[in-house]
Structure formats: structure tokens, C-alpha cells
Amino acid sequence: MLIEFRVKNYRSLRDEQVLSLVASKDKTLQDSHTQATGIRAAPFLVRSAVVYGANASGKSNLINALQNMRAVVTESATSKPDQPFAVQPFRLDADSIDQPIEFEATFLLDGVRYQYGFALSTQRVVSEHLLVYQAFKPQRWFTRRFDAGTGKDVYEFGSGLKGPKNLWERATRPNALFLSMAVQLNSDALRPVFDWFENRLLIINEHADFPLKRSIQGLQQADENKEICNFLSAADTGITGITVETRRVQVPRISLSDSMAGKTGMQSEEMVEHTPRFHHVTERGKAVFDLLDESSGTRKLLVFAGPVLDILRDGQTLVVDELDTSLHSLLLRELVRLFHDSEINTGGAQLIFTTHDTSLLDAPELFRRDQVWLVEKDRDQASALVSLSEFSPRKNEALERGYLAGRYGGVPLLSHALGLKH
């Protein structure tokens, strides 16, 4: 489970911002909305978190920052030696432009807490560190920092990290992470950290989405077909069953060898096509619909169905930017409630998402106060992330009305934006 994510000097996130999934001491909805960890520093973690903010407030930058951190971990070891990092510092402050971008993630995996982070410029890694809490006190497995005077990286290793550390150090390029290179060179000790980023942290935004193929594969298995149908039925889609029709189709293909020989370059090859069919039954009749006959919300939910069931089953962390896009408010609520259902979410899966859907704030027992986060920009156009808990709203306070009135920040007041007086 993700415990905390820190980011500094990334796009509009100039100052250090912290997204914490550590539950407050409030006992409200503790059994359903939080997960016990067994560690004293963070005894409970929330199973979901929602981030609100006006357009261009920096919500997406928060998600992109986590995605960039994941990309550097998973890709830097295999990147080209001179390949720059696709990151951008805060550009509206002369002091920030020349400062490194900083990322740090703290997460819990198999009862062990890992705190891993790094700083980088567009050209190289500036620093890197890993702390491991196998007991209450942390073990510093390694630190790395760039010495501008010598032009070299300086490493310090702790006794907890086993393996040919000097070999891994020599193999690590300036634009690669030590963690990533060591794992590529078969470090068993660091593999869990790398695998958490690669396999247990899933991020969906405009740059990445779930393929429909995963859900269709699930529909072809009897047990998972039932789970997916139940998933869609819980959202009141009216679907009573889904079947998958399989047929062979001829697909045109260009043959380069024929084209070079002066022959017609078009050929065809046979492919297998899987088409979902949706069954609806009412008291007055029944019908079967194609995918395009269903609403955009149902199609979006189907795309999510297979992967979300995997996430709930395997205890992964799902991060989604603008989850409400093409997803009706009621469908979104049901999706969130799946993560809060302790009988379904047995592995500590988490859902973190941004949205503009303010109706969720007053949905009965959907969120605790410590699960709601707000992003807004200051006069310098720097984004700030703050928890709703810091405003100490009353138990029965109308949160949606208060948010839209600007009581908690995170939303522009139209009169202020237009320069009008009340």
C-alpha cells in the first residue's frame, strides 16, 4: 500500500507537496475505509483518496509526477546514455528553474516499509536514497549524491543491502537510477522495490489507459465472467449477462517484399476477433446489444472491470486522473465502494483519483475527511495540496456547498476571477 508520496519542483508543484494515505485518529468508518498495517508509525492507511481542484490547479500534475517517478524507475536502466529525463521544473520562479525535481514514495509491502526517493535534473540523477524499515528503526541501504566538484557520484552503502554493490555502482550511468541498474543486474534485495513500481502501482491518465482486451479475456472465463457481470450490475446498468462471440476475420496486410518486387503489396491474413454481447431482460422483453449500443459510461466501466478485479484481488494501488470522465456519478460511487468493501478488497488495494464531481463529497458514508484532498494555486501560480481534515469541518457539514463556496480552497470564486466586488 502507498503510505505517502512527496514531490517538489515538478511543473506547478514548486514547493514540496505531500499526499499522505495515513489515516487520522478518527474512528469513523475505520473498519471499511481503512486498512490496519501493523506498524506504529502508520497504524491505519485509507483505502481511497480523492483530489479536487479547479481547472489548471495542478491536480493532473500530481498524478503526472507519480507517473514520471514510476517511469524513471522502470525505464532509466535501459534508456540511451545521453537520453534526457522528460521532466520540467517550476518555470515561473528564477530560483526554481535551476533546482532539481524531487520525488519520494513510501510504501508498505509484505509487512516491510520502504522509503525510496531521488532528485534529478533533465540530464542526470542528482541524488538517490533508500530506507528500509524491517523493524521500528530504519536501515539506510544506500545513498547517492552527485559531487559537482569532482563531477562524480558519491555512494554510501548500509549493511542491510547485500550483493556486489561496487559492480552495480560502476554500471550505473548518470541518467540511470542505481536501483534500476542493480535490479537489471539481478539484485534480489532491491527487486521488491522495483517490482512495486512496475507491477503494483497502476496509473491511468491521458497518457495511459486500460485496454479492453483484459476485460474480454475475463469474460471468457466462467468465474470471472460472473464477477464482471456482478460488477456492472451493481452499477445498475441493466445488464443481466455478457457473452463473447469469437469469429475469424480476414484483415488486409501490406507485404513489403511484394511491393519491392513490383507486385501488388496488399495481402490478407486471418485473425480471431472477440466481440462482447450484452444481454438485457425486462418484464416486457429481452434483447442483446453490441458494445457500441451501450452507454459511454457502461463501456468505460467494462474497460475498468477486469483490471479493477485484478487490483482488488492482488492488493495493488490504482491512481486515476479525472475518473469521472465518461463515468456517471452513481457508477463512480459504486467503484469507490468496491475498494471500501472489506469482503471484496481483501489485499489492501487502494484507489487514488482526481475528479470534478463534487456530489461525491456529500454521498452518504463514501469518504472520511482524511480521504479528501484539495489543490489550488497561489499568486505565484504554484500549486498547494491540502487535506480537508485541516479545515476541521463539522461532522454533518454540507461539504459540497462549502467547497463550491470556496470555504476550503481548491475552487475559484467567479467574482474574484472576474475582478468583481460582492
C-alpha positions, 0 to 999 in steps of 0.5 A: 500500500502507498503510505505517502508520496512527496514531490517538489519542483515538478511543473506547478508543484514548486514547493514540496507537496505531500499526499499522505494515505495515513489515516487520522485518529478518527474512528469513523468508518475505520473498519471499511475505509481503512486498512490496519498495517501493523506498524506504529508509525502508520497504524491505519492507511485509507483505502481511497483518496480523492483530489479536487481542484479547479481547472489548471490547479495542478491536480493532473500534475500530481498524478503526472509526477507519480507517473514520471517517478514510476517511469524513471524507475522502470525505464532509466536502466535501459534508456540511451546514455545521453537520453534526457529525463522528460521532466520540467521544473517550476518555470515561473520562479528564477530560483526554481528553474535551476533546482532539481525535481524531487520525488519520494514514495513510501510504501508498505509491502509484505509487512516491510516499509520502504522509503525510496526517493531521488532528485534529478535534473533533465540530464542526470540523477542528482541524488538517490536514497533508500530506507528500509524499515524491517523493524521500528528503526530504519536501515539506510541501504544506500545513498547517492549524491552527485559531487559537482566538484569532482563531477562524480557520484558519491555512494554510501552503502548500509549493511542491510543491502547485500550483493556486489554493490561496487559492480552495480555502482560502476554500471550505473550511468548518470541518467540511470537510477542505481536501483534500476541498474542493480535490479537489471543486474539481478539484485534480489534485495532491491527487486521488491522495490522495483517490482512495486513500481512496475507491477503494483502501482497502476496509473491511468491518465491521458497518457495511459489507459486500460485496454479492453482486451483484459476485460474480454479475456475475463469474460471468457472465463466462467468465474470471472465472467460472473464477477464482471457481470456482478460488477456492472450490475451493481452499477445498475446498468441493466445488464443481466449477462455478457457473452463473447462471440469469437469469429475469424476475420480476414484483415488486409496486410501490406507485404513489403517484399511484394511491393519491392518486387513490383507486385501488388503489396496488399495481402490478407491474413486471418485473425480471431476477433472477440466481440462482447454481447450484452444481454438485457431482460425486462418484464416486457422483453429481452434483447442483446446489444453490441458494445457500441449500443451501450452507454459511454459510461457502461463501456468505460466501466467494462474497460475498468472491470477486469483490471479493477478485479485484478487490483482488488484481488492482488492488493495493488494501488490504482491512481486515476486522473479525472475518473469521472470522465465518461463515468456517471456519478452513481457508477463512480460511487459504486467503484469507490465502494468496491475498494471500501468493501472489506469482503471484496478488497481483501489485499489492501488495494487502494484507489487514488483519483482526481475528479470534478464531481463534487456530489461525491463529497456529500454521498452518504458514508463514501469518504472520511475527511482524511480521504479528501484532498484539495489543490489550488494555486497561489499568486505565484501560480504554484500549486498547494495540496491540502487535506480537508481534515485541516479545515476541521469541518463539522461532522454533518457539514454540507461539504459540497456547498462549502467547497463550491463556496470556496470555504476550503480552497481548491475552487475559484470564486467567479467574482474574484476571477472576474475582478468583481466586488460582492 
